[in-house]
Amino acid sequence: GKCGSLEVARHIFDKMPKRNVFSWSVMIAAYSQNGHCRDGLELFQQMQLEGVTPDRITFISILSGCSHAGLLDDG
C-alpha cells in the first residue's frame, strides 16, 4: 500500500488465509493515505462483519482519510 500499488496490496490482502486487526488496519490506512476513503470505509464495514474488532489505529486511519476527503460524517 505504501508504494502506491493498491491493487497489488489488496490482492495480497484478499489472498491472506487469516487476517487480524493489524492486517485490516494496514489495508484501510493504505486506502485512506491514497485518497480512497470510500474503499477504506467499505473495508472497515467488512472487517466488522467478519467479527474483527477495530483498534485505535483502525479508527485513526478511518478518521484521517475521511477528514481529508471531506467525509467526516461518514467516518
PDB file of N, CA, C and O in Angstrom:
ATOM      1  N   GLY A   1       0.792  -1.186   0.000  1.00  0.00           N
ATOM      2  CA  GLY A   1       0.000   0.000   0.000  1.00  0.00           C
ATOM      3  C   GLY A   1       0.843   1.263   0.000  1.00  0.00           C
ATOM      4  O   GLY A   1       0.493   2.240  -0.662  1.00  0.00           O
ATOM      5  N   LYS A   2       1.945   1.257   0.731  1.00  0.00           N
ATOM      6  CA  LYS A   2       2.783   2.450   0.839  1.00  0.00           C
ATOM      7  C   LYS A   2       3.489   2.754  -0.475  1.00  0.00           C
ATOM      8  O   LYS A   2       3.786   3.917  -0.747  1.00  0.00           O
ATOM      9  N   CYS A   3       3.761   1.766  -1.281  1.00  0.00           N
ATOM     10  CA  CYS A   3       4.485   2.012  -2.532  1.00  0.00           C
ATOM     11  C   CYS A   3       3.553   2.502  -3.626  1.00  0.00           C
ATOM     12  O   CYS A   3       4.005   2.757  -4.742  1.00  0.00           O
ATOM     13  N   GLY A   4       2.272   2.639  -3.339  1.00  0.00           N
ATOM     14  CA  GLY A   4       1.337   3.206  -4.298  1.00  0.00           C
ATOM     15  C   GLY A   4       0.576   2.196  -5.123  1.00  0.00           C
ATOM     16  O   GLY A   4      -0.266   2.588  -5.931  1.00  0.00           O
ATOM     17  N   SER A   5       0.831   0.926  -4.958  1.00  0.00           N
ATOM     18  CA  SER A   5       0.127  -0.083  -5.731  1.00  0.00           C
ATOM     19  C   SER A   5      -0.978  -0.716  -4.879  1.00  0.00           C
ATOM     20  O   SER A   5      -0.813  -1.797  -4.313  1.00  0.00           O
ATOM     21  N   LEU A   6      -2.095  -0.015  -4.808  1.00  0.00           N
ATOM     22  CA  LEU A   6      -3.207  -0.504  -4.001  1.00  0.00           C
ATOM     23  C   LEU A   6      -3.766  -1.814  -4.525  1.00  0.00           C
ATOM     24  O   LEU A   6      -4.208  -2.662  -3.750  1.00  0.00           O
ATOM     25  N   GLU A   7      -3.745  -1.981  -5.855  1.00  0.00           N
ATOM     26  CA  GLU A   7      -4.290  -3.216  -6.412  1.00  0.00           C
ATOM     27  C   GLU A   7      -3.492  -4.432  -5.956  1.00  0.00           C
ATOM     28  O   GLU A   7      -4.064  -5.464  -5.605  1.00  0.00           O
ATOM     29  N   VAL A   8      -2.169  -4.304  -5.964  1.00  0.00           N
ATOM     30  CA  VAL A   8      -1.323  -5.414  -5.523  1.00  0.00           C
ATOM     31  C   VAL A   8      -1.521  -5.657  -4.029  1.00  0.00           C
ATOM     32  O   VAL A   8      -1.635  -6.799  -3.586  1.00  0.00           O
ATOM     33  N   ALA A   9      -1.560  -4.566  -3.259  1.00  0.00           N
ATOM     34  CA  ALA A   9      -1.764  -4.703  -1.815  1.00  0.00           C
ATOM     35  C   ALA A   9      -3.102  -5.381  -1.519  1.00  0.00           C
ATOM     36  O   ALA A   9      -3.179  -6.250  -0.651  1.00  0.00           O
ATOM     37  N   ARG A  10      -4.145  -4.990  -2.230  1.00  0.00           N
ATOM     38  CA  ARG A  10      -5.466  -5.585  -1.993  1.00  0.00           C
ATOM     39  C   ARG A  10      -5.491  -7.045  -2.412  1.00  0.00           C
ATOM     40  O   ARG A  10      -6.119  -7.874  -1.753  1.00  0.00           O
ATOM     41  N   HIS A  11      -4.807  -7.364  -3.509  1.00  0.00           N
ATOM     42  CA  HIS A  11      -4.742  -8.754  -3.958  1.00  0.00           C
ATOM     43  C   HIS A  11      -4.083  -9.623  -2.888  1.00  0.00           C
ATOM     44  O   HIS A  11      -4.573 -10.706  -2.569  1.00  0.00           O
ATOM     45  N   ILE A  12      -2.977  -9.145  -2.344  1.00  0.00           N
ATOM     46  CA  ILE A  12      -2.284  -9.886  -1.284  1.00  0.00           C
ATOM     47  C   ILE A  12      -3.176  -9.995  -0.054  1.00  0.00           C
ATOM     48  O   ILE A  12      -3.266 -11.059   0.558  1.00  0.00           O
ATOM     49  N   PHE A  13      -3.830  -8.908   0.307  1.00  0.00           N
ATOM     50  CA  PHE A  13      -4.740  -8.910   1.457  1.00  0.00           C
ATOM     51  C   PHE A  13      -5.857  -9.935   1.268  1.00  0.00           C
ATOM     52  O   PHE A  13      -6.163 -10.707   2.177  1.00  0.00           O
ATOM     53  N   ASP A  14      -6.458  -9.935   0.090  1.00  0.00           N
ATOM     54  CA  ASP A  14      -7.561 -10.868  -0.186  1.00  0.00           C
ATOM     55  C   ASP A  14      -7.111 -12.324  -0.168  1.00  0.00           C
ATOM     56  O   ASP A  14      -7.911 -13.208   0.137  1.00  0.00           O
ATOM     57  N   LYS A  15      -5.855 -12.588  -0.485  1.00  0.00           N
ATOM     58  CA  LYS A  15      -5.331 -13.962  -0.516  1.00  0.00           C
ATOM     59  C   LYS A  15      -4.884 -14.460   0.868  1.00  0.00           C
ATOM     60  O   LYS A  15      -4.612 -15.648   1.042  1.00  0.00           O
ATOM     61  N   MET A  16      -4.811 -13.556   1.842  1.00  0.00           N
ATOM     62  CA  MET A  16      -4.352 -13.960   3.179  1.00  0.00           C
ATOM     63  C   MET A  16      -5.324 -14.975   3.782  1.00  0.00           C
ATOM     64  O   MET A  16      -6.531 -14.731   3.813  1.00  0.00           O
ATOM     65  N   PRO A  17      -4.812 -16.104   4.257  1.00  0.00           N
ATOM     66  CA  PRO A  17      -5.705 -17.101   4.841  1.00  0.00           C
ATOM     67  C   PRO A  17      -6.332 -16.632   6.157  1.00  0.00           C
ATOM     68  O   PRO A  17      -7.465 -16.995   6.474  1.00  0.00           O
ATOM     69  N   LYS A  18      -5.596 -15.832   6.912  1.00  0.00           N
ATOM     70  CA  LYS A  18      -6.096 -15.287   8.178  1.00  0.00           C
ATOM     71  C   LYS A  18      -5.732 -13.817   8.243  1.00  0.00           C
ATOM     72  O   LYS A  18      -4.590 -13.434   7.984  1.00  0.00           O
ATOM     73  N   ARG A  19      -6.712 -12.998   8.589  1.00  0.00           N
ATOM     74  CA  ARG A  19      -6.457 -11.566   8.731  1.00  0.00           C
ATOM     75  C   ARG A  19      -6.785 -11.162  10.154  1.00  0.00           C
ATOM     76  O   ARG A  19      -7.796 -11.586  10.715  1.00  0.00           O
ATOM     77  N   ASN A  20      -5.925 -10.342  10.732  1.00  0.00           N
ATOM     78  CA  ASN A  20      -6.164  -9.844  12.077  1.00  0.00           C
ATOM     79  C   ASN A  20      -6.357  -8.330  12.020  1.00  0.00           C
ATOM     80  O   ASN A  20      -6.353  -7.738  10.941  1.00  0.00           O
ATOM     81  N   VAL A  21      -6.526  -7.709  13.183  1.00  0.00           N
ATOM     82  CA  VAL A  21      -6.777  -6.272  13.222  1.00  0.00           C
ATOM     83  C   VAL A  21      -5.626  -5.496  12.584  1.00  0.00           C
ATOM     84  O   VAL A  21      -5.847  -4.444  11.984  1.00  0.00           O
ATOM     85  N   PHE A  22      -4.410  -6.002  12.709  1.00  0.00           N
ATOM     86  CA  PHE A  22      -3.261  -5.321  12.108  1.00  0.00           C
ATOM     87  C   PHE A  22      -3.363  -5.316  10.583  1.00  0.00           C
ATOM     88  O   PHE A  22      -3.205  -4.266   9.959  1.00  0.00           O
ATOM     89  N   SER A  23      -3.621  -6.464   9.981  1.00  0.00           N
ATOM     90  CA  SER A  23      -3.693  -6.527   8.513  1.00  0.00           C
ATOM     91  C   SER A  23      -4.861  -5.694   7.980  1.00  0.00           C
ATOM     92  O   SER A  23      -4.727  -5.028   6.954  1.00  0.00           O
ATOM     93  N   TRP A  24      -5.997  -5.728   8.665  1.00  0.00           N
ATOM     94  CA  TRP A  24      -7.132  -4.905   8.256  1.00  0.00           C
ATOM     95  C   TRP A  24      -6.773  -3.427   8.344  1.00  0.00           C
ATOM     96  O   TRP A  24      -7.045  -2.663   7.418  1.00  0.00           O
ATOM     97  N   SER A  25      -6.166  -3.028   9.452  1.00  0.00           N
ATOM     98  CA  SER A  25      -5.826  -1.618   9.666  1.00  0.00           C
ATOM     99  C   SER A  25      -4.822  -1.106   8.643  1.00  0.00           C
ATOM    100  O   SER A  25      -4.926   0.030   8.179  1.00  0.00           O
ATOM    101  N   VAL A  26      -3.859  -1.938   8.295  1.00  0.00           N
ATOM    102  CA  VAL A  26      -2.864  -1.536   7.295  1.00  0.00           C
ATOM    103  C   VAL A  26      -3.534  -1.311   5.946  1.00  0.00           C
ATOM    104  O   VAL A  26      -3.226  -0.335   5.262  1.00  0.00           O
ATOM    105  N   MET A  27      -4.426  -2.181   5.558  1.00  0.00           N
ATOM    106  CA  MET A  27      -5.093  -2.033   4.266  1.00  0.00           C
ATOM    107  C   MET A  27      -6.013  -0.817   4.270  1.00  0.00           C
ATOM    108  O   MET A  27      -6.070  -0.080   3.286  1.00  0.00           O
ATOM    109  N   ILE A  28      -6.727  -0.603   5.360  1.00  0.00           N
ATOM    110  CA  ILE A  28      -7.596   0.574   5.490  1.00  0.00           C
ATOM    111  C   ILE A  28      -6.751   1.846   5.431  1.00  0.00           C
ATOM    112  O   ILE A  28      -7.127   2.809   4.761  1.00  0.00           O
ATOM    113  N   ALA A  29      -5.617   1.856   6.124  1.00  0.00           N
ATOM    114  CA  ALA A  29      -4.723   3.018   6.110  1.00  0.00           C
ATOM    115  C   ALA A  29      -4.189   3.274   4.710  1.00  0.00           C
ATOM    116  O   ALA A  29      -4.071   4.428   4.299  1.00  0.00           O
ATOM    117  N   ALA A  30      -3.868   2.233   3.979  1.00  0.00           N
ATOM    118  CA  ALA A  30      -3.363   2.395   2.611  1.00  0.00           C
ATOM    119  C   ALA A  30      -4.408   3.084   1.743  1.00  0.00           C
ATOM    120  O   ALA A  30      -4.083   3.998   0.984  1.00  0.00           O
ATOM    121  N   TYR A  31      -5.654   2.653   1.851  1.00  0.00           N
ATOM    122  CA  TYR A  31      -6.713   3.323   1.099  1.00  0.00           C
ATOM    123  C   TYR A  31      -6.828   4.788   1.516  1.00  0.00           C
ATOM    124  O   TYR A  31      -6.892   5.677   0.667  1.00  0.00           O
ATOM    125  N   SER A  32      -6.853   5.032   2.809  1.00  0.00           N
ATOM    126  CA  SER A  32      -7.013   6.397   3.312  1.00  0.00           C
ATOM    127  C   SER A  32      -5.872   7.300   2.877  1.00  0.00           C
ATOM    128  O   SER A  32      -6.101   8.439   2.472  1.00  0.00           O
ATOM    129  N   GLN A  33      -4.655   6.805   2.956  1.00  0.00           N
ATOM    130  CA  GLN A  33      -3.482   7.610   2.609  1.00  0.00           C
ATOM    131  C   GLN A  33      -3.385   7.901   1.113  1.00  0.00           C
ATOM    132  O   GLN A  33      -2.692   8.829   0.696  1.00  0.00           O
ATOM    133  N   ASN A  34      -4.075   7.110   0.323  1.00  0.00           N
ATOM    134  CA  ASN A  34      -4.019   7.294  -1.126  1.00  0.00           C
ATOM    135  C   ASN A  34      -5.303   7.905  -1.688  1.00  0.00           C
ATOM    136  O   ASN A  34      -5.559   7.839  -2.890  1.00  0.00           O
ATOM    137  N   GLY A  35      -6.113   8.506  -0.795  1.00  0.00           N
ATOM    138  CA  GLY A  35      -7.303   9.222  -1.244  1.00  0.00           C
ATOM    139  C   GLY A  35      -8.492   8.365  -1.609  1.00  0.00           C
ATOM    140  O   GLY A  35      -9.376   8.811  -2.342  1.00  0.00           O
ATOM    141  N   HIS A  36      -8.531   7.141  -1.111  1.00  0.00           N
ATOM    142  CA  HIS A  36      -9.643   6.222  -1.405  1.00  0.00           C
ATOM    143  C   HIS A  36     -10.427   5.932  -0.126  1.00  0.00           C
ATOM    144  O   HIS A  36     -10.550   4.787   0.309  1.00  0.00           O
ATOM    145  N   CYS A  37     -10.951   7.009   0.457  1.00  0.00           N
ATOM    146  CA  CYS A  37     -11.637   6.886   1.744  1.00  0.00           C
ATOM    147  C   CYS A  37     -12.845   5.963   1.662  1.00  0.00           C
ATOM    148  O   CYS A  37     -13.074   5.162   2.569  1.00  0.00           O
ATOM    149  N   ARG A  38     -13.608   6.064   0.602  1.00  0.00           N
ATOM    150  CA  ARG A  38     -14.805   5.204   0.497  1.00  0.00           C
ATOM    151  C   ARG A  38     -14.430   3.718   0.472  1.00  0.00           C
ATOM    152  O   ARG A  38     -15.122   2.892   1.067  1.00  0.00           O
ATOM    153  N   ASP A  39     -13.341   3.384  -0.214  1.00  0.00           N
ATOM    154  CA  ASP A  39     -12.871   1.994  -0.209  1.00  0.00           C
ATOM    155  C   ASP A  39     -12.447   1.590   1.198  1.00  0.00           C
ATOM    156  O   ASP A  39     -12.705   0.469   1.636  1.00  0.00           O
ATOM    157  N   GLY A  40     -11.791   2.515   1.903  1.00  0.00           N
ATOM    158  CA  GLY A  40     -11.402   2.239   3.288  1.00  0.00           C
ATOM    159  C   GLY A  40     -12.609   2.020   4.177  1.00  0.00           C
ATOM    160  O   GLY A  40     -12.603   1.132   5.029  1.00  0.00           O
ATOM    161  N   LEU A  41     -13.655   2.830   3.982  1.00  0.00           N
ATOM    162  CA  LEU A  41     -14.880   2.663   4.763  1.00  0.00           C
ATOM    163  C   LEU A  41     -15.563   1.331   4.466  1.00  0.00           C
ATOM    164  O   LEU A  41     -16.058   0.661   5.372  1.00  0.00           O
ATOM    165  N   GLU A  42     -15.584   0.956   3.192  1.00  0.00           N
ATOM    166  CA  GLU A  42     -16.174  -0.335   2.826  1.00  0.00           C
ATOM    167  C   GLU A  42     -15.409  -1.482   3.474  1.00  0.00           C
ATOM    168  O   GLU A  42     -16.006  -2.437   3.971  1.00  0.00           O
ATOM    169  N   LEU A  43     -14.098  -1.380   3.465  1.00  0.00           N
ATOM    170  CA  LEU A  43     -13.270  -2.420   4.081  1.00  0.00           C
ATOM    171  C   LEU A  43     -13.487  -2.456   5.591  1.00  0.00           C
ATOM    172  O   LEU A  43     -13.525  -3.526   6.197  1.00  0.00           O
ATOM    173  N   PHE A  44     -13.629  -1.277   6.189  1.00  0.00           N
ATOM    174  CA  PHE A  44     -13.911  -1.185   7.617  1.00  0.00           C
ATOM    175  C   PHE A  44     -15.222  -1.897   7.954  1.00  0.00           C
ATOM    176  O   PHE A  44     -15.296  -2.630   8.940  1.00  0.00           O
ATOM    177  N   GLN A  45     -16.243  -1.684   7.144  1.00  0.00           N
ATOM    178  CA  GLN A  45     -17.525  -2.356   7.362  1.00  0.00           C
ATOM    179  C   GLN A  45     -17.388  -3.870   7.206  1.00  0.00           C
ATOM    180  O   GLN A  45     -17.970  -4.634   7.977  1.00  0.00           O
ATOM    181  N   GLN A  46     -16.624  -4.295   6.214  1.00  0.00           N
ATOM    182  CA  GLN A  46     -16.394  -5.726   6.003  1.00  0.00           C
ATOM    183  C   GLN A  46     -15.655  -6.323   7.199  1.00  0.00           C
ATOM    184  O   GLN A  46     -15.962  -7.429   7.642  1.00  0.00           O
ATOM    185  N   MET A  47     -14.689  -5.586   7.711  1.00  0.00           N
ATOM    186  CA  MET A  47     -13.928  -6.019   8.884  1.00  0.00           C
ATOM    187  C   MET A  47     -14.865  -6.292  10.051  1.00  0.00           C
ATOM    188  O   MET A  47     -14.743  -7.312  10.729  1.00  0.00           O
ATOM    189  N   GLN A  48     -15.793  -5.384  10.280  1.00  0.00           N
ATOM    190  CA  GLN A  48     -16.737  -5.551  11.377  1.00  0.00           C
ATOM    191  C   GLN A  48     -17.673  -6.730  11.128  1.00  0.00           C
ATOM    192  O   GLN A  48     -17.988  -7.481  12.052  1.00  0.00           O
ATOM    193  N   LEU A  49     -18.116  -6.895   9.884  1.00  0.00           N
ATOM    194  CA  LEU A  49     -18.991  -8.020   9.554  1.00  0.00           C
ATOM    195  C   LEU A  49     -18.300  -9.366   9.786  1.00  0.00           C
ATOM    196  O   LEU A  49     -18.948 -10.357  10.123  1.00  0.00           O
ATOM    197  N   GLU A  50     -16.976  -9.388   9.601  1.00  0.00           N
ATOM    198  CA  GLU A  50     -16.219 -10.613   9.820  1.00  0.00           C
ATOM    199  C   GLU A  50     -15.841 -10.813  11.285  1.00  0.00           C
ATOM    200  O   GLU A  50     -15.149 -11.774  11.623  1.00  0.00           O
ATOM    201  N   GLY A  51     -16.292  -9.911  12.153  1.00  0.00           N
ATOM    202  CA  GLY A  51     -16.097 -10.089  13.588  1.00  0.00           C
ATOM    203  C   GLY A  51     -14.759  -9.631  14.124  1.00  0.00           C
ATOM    204  O   GLY A  51     -14.387  -9.993  15.241  1.00  0.00           O
ATOM    205  N   VAL A  52     -14.016  -8.834  13.347  1.00  0.00           N
ATOM    206  CA  VAL A  52     -12.731  -8.323  13.812  1.00  0.00           C
ATOM    207  C   VAL A  52     -12.987  -6.982  14.499  1.00  0.00           C
ATOM    208  O   VAL A  52     -13.597  -6.088  13.913  1.00  0.00           O
ATOM    209  N   THR A  53     -12.528  -6.847  15.717  1.00  0.00           N
ATOM    210  CA  THR A  53     -12.725  -5.626  16.485  1.00  0.00           C
ATOM    211  C   THR A  53     -11.658  -4.600  16.118  1.00  0.00           C
ATOM    212  O   THR A  53     -10.463  -4.865  16.253  1.00  0.00           O
ATOM    213  N   PRO A  54     -12.090  -3.426  15.654  1.00  0.00           N
ATOM    214  CA  PRO A  54     -11.117  -2.389  15.301  1.00  0.00           C
ATOM    215  C   PRO A  54     -10.403  -1.864  16.551  1.00  0.00           C
ATOM    216  O   PRO A  54     -10.947  -1.894  17.655  1.00  0.00           O
ATOM    217  N   ASP A  55      -9.178  -1.386  16.349  1.00  0.00           N
ATOM    218  CA  ASP A  55      -8.438  -0.780  17.445  1.00  0.00           C
ATOM    219  C   ASP A  55      -8.274   0.711  17.167  1.00  0.00           C
ATOM    220  O   ASP A  55      -8.838   1.231  16.204  1.00  0.00           O
ATOM    221  N   ARG A  56      -7.515   1.388  17.995  1.00  0.00           N
ATOM    222  CA  ARG A  56      -7.383   2.839  17.829  1.00  0.00           C
ATOM    223  C   ARG A  56      -6.691   3.212  16.517  1.00  0.00           C
ATOM    224  O   ARG A  56      -6.992   4.251  15.930  1.00  0.00           O
ATOM    225  N   ILE A  57      -5.774   2.374  16.059  1.00  0.00           N
ATOM    226  CA  ILE A  57      -5.099   2.642  14.783  1.00  0.00           C
ATOM    227  C   ILE A  57      -6.103   2.577  13.634  1.00  0.00           C
ATOM    228  O   ILE A  57      -6.059   3.393  12.713  1.00  0.00           O
ATOM    229  N   THR A  58      -6.994   1.617  13.695  1.00  0.00           N
ATOM    230  CA  THR A  58      -8.037   1.496  12.673  1.00  0.00           C
ATOM    231  C   THR A  58      -8.878   2.767  12.630  1.00  0.00           C
ATOM    232  O   THR A  58      -9.130   3.321  11.560  1.00  0.00           O
ATOM    233  N   PHE A  59      -9.309   3.224  13.806  1.00  0.00           N
ATOM    234  CA  PHE A  59     -10.152   4.420  13.871  1.00  0.00           C
ATOM    235  C   PHE A  59      -9.400   5.665  13.395  1.00  0.00           C
ATOM    236  O   PHE A  59      -9.971   6.504  12.698  1.00  0.00           O
ATOM    237  N   ILE A  60      -8.142   5.787  13.762  1.00  0.00           N
ATOM    238  CA  ILE A  60      -7.348   6.937  13.322  1.00  0.00           C
ATOM    239  C   ILE A  60      -7.233   6.945  11.796  1.00  0.00           C
ATOM    240  O   ILE A  60      -7.349   7.995  11.164  1.00  0.00           O
ATOM    241  N   SER A  61      -7.007   5.772  11.212  1.00  0.00           N
ATOM    242  CA  SER A  61      -6.893   5.679   9.751  1.00  0.00           C
ATOM    243  C   SER A  61      -8.186   6.100   9.073  1.00  0.00           C
ATOM    244  O   SER A  61      -8.160   6.848   8.096  1.00  0.00           O
ATOM    245  N   ILE A  62      -9.306   5.629   9.578  1.00  0.00           N
ATOM    246  CA  ILE A  62     -10.610   5.969   9.000  1.00  0.00           C
ATOM    247  C   ILE A  62     -10.883   7.463   9.142  1.00  0.00           C
ATOM    248  O   ILE A  62     -11.255   8.125   8.172  1.00  0.00           O
ATOM    249  N   LEU A  63     -10.700   7.989  10.344  1.00  0.00           N
ATOM    250  CA  LEU A  63     -10.989   9.405  10.576  1.00  0.00           C
ATOM    251  C   LEU A  63     -10.068  10.315   9.774  1.00  0.00           C
ATOM    252  O   LEU A  63     -10.506  11.335   9.242  1.00  0.00           O
ATOM    253  N   SER A  64      -8.811   9.951   9.688  1.00  0.00           N
ATOM    254  CA  SER A  64      -7.851  10.751   8.918  1.00  0.00           C
ATOM    255  C   SER A  64      -8.228  10.779   7.446  1.00  0.00           C
ATOM    256  O   SER A  64      -8.270  11.843   6.828  1.00  0.00           O
ATOM    257  N   GLY A  65      -8.497   9.619   6.894  1.00  0.00           N
ATOM    258  CA  GLY A  65      -8.871   9.540   5.477  1.00  0.00           C
ATOM    259  C   GLY A  65     -10.159  10.274   5.177  1.00  0.00           C
ATOM    260  O   GLY A  65     -10.267  10.960   4.161  1.00  0.00           O
ATOM    261  N   CYS A  66     -11.136  10.133   6.058  1.00  0.00           N
ATOM    262  CA  CYS A  66     -12.430  10.787   5.842  1.00  0.00           C
ATOM    263  C   CYS A  66     -12.326  12.295   5.999  1.00  0.00           C
ATOM    264  O   CYS A  66     -12.987  13.038   5.275  1.00  0.00           O
ATOM    265  N   SER A  67     -11.509  12.753   6.930  1.00  0.00           N
ATOM    266  CA  SER A  67     -11.380  14.203   7.114  1.00  0.00           C
ATOM    267  C   SER A  67     -10.710  14.834   5.895  1.00  0.00           C
ATOM    268  O   SER A  67     -11.092  15.931   5.488  1.00  0.00           O
ATOM    269  N   HIS A  68      -9.729  14.170   5.311  1.00  0.00           N
ATOM    270  CA  HIS A  68      -9.073  14.690   4.113  1.00  0.00           C
ATOM    271  C   HIS A  68     -10.021  14.669   2.911  1.00  0.00           C
ATOM    272  O   HIS A  68      -9.907  15.500   2.009  1.00  0.00           O
ATOM    273  N   ALA A  69     -10.937  13.732   2.904  1.00  0.00           N
ATOM    274  CA  ALA A  69     -11.863  13.619   1.770  1.00  0.00           C
ATOM    275  C   ALA A  69     -13.153  14.416   1.993  1.00  0.00           C
ATOM    276  O   ALA A  69     -14.027  14.444   1.126  1.00  0.00           O
ATOM    277  N   GLY A  70     -13.269  15.065   3.162  1.00  0.00           N
ATOM    278  CA  GLY A  70     -14.487  15.822   3.463  1.00  0.00           C
ATOM    279  C   GLY A  70     -15.667  14.937   3.797  1.00  0.00           C
ATOM    280  O   GLY A  70     -16.818  15.333   3.615  1.00  0.00           O
ATOM    281  N   LEU A  71     -15.386  13.731   4.290  1.00  0.00           N
ATOM    282  CA  LEU A  71     -16.447  12.763   4.595  1.00  0.00           C
ATOM    283  C   LEU A  71     -16.489  12.432   6.085  1.00  0.00           C
ATOM    284  O   LEU A  71     -16.793  11.301   6.463  1.00  0.00           O
ATOM    285  N   LEU A  72     -16.191  13.398   6.915  1.00  0.00           N
ATOM    286  CA  LEU A  72     -16.092  13.121   8.347  1.00  0.00           C
ATOM    287  C   LEU A  72     -17.385  12.574   8.936  1.00  0.00           C
ATOM    288  O   LEU A  72     -17.339  11.773   9.870  1.00  0.00           O
ATOM    289  N   ASP A  73     -18.533  12.986   8.415  1.00  0.00           N
ATOM    290  CA  ASP A  73     -19.804  12.446   8.912  1.00  0.00           C
ATOM    291  C   ASP A  73     -19.934  10.963   8.616  1.00  0.00           C
ATOM    292  O   ASP A  73     -20.564  10.235   9.383  1.00  0.00           O
ATOM    293  N   ASP A  74     -19.338  10.494   7.495  1.00  0.00           N
ATOM    294  CA  ASP A  74     -19.378   9.080   7.141  1.00  0.00           C
ATOM    295  C   ASP A  74     -18.496   8.250   8.059  1.00  0.00           C
ATOM    296  O   ASP A  74     -18.851   7.128   8.419  1.00  0.00           O
ATOM    297  N   GLY A  75     -17.348   8.797   8.440  1.00  0.00           N
ATOM    298  CA  GLY A  75     -16.398   8.084   9.288  1.00  0.00           C
ATOM    299  C   GLY A  75     -16.866   8.038  10.696  1.00  0.00           C
ATOM    300  O   GLY A  75     -16.187   7.474  11.554  1.00  0.00           O
TER     301      GLY A  75
END
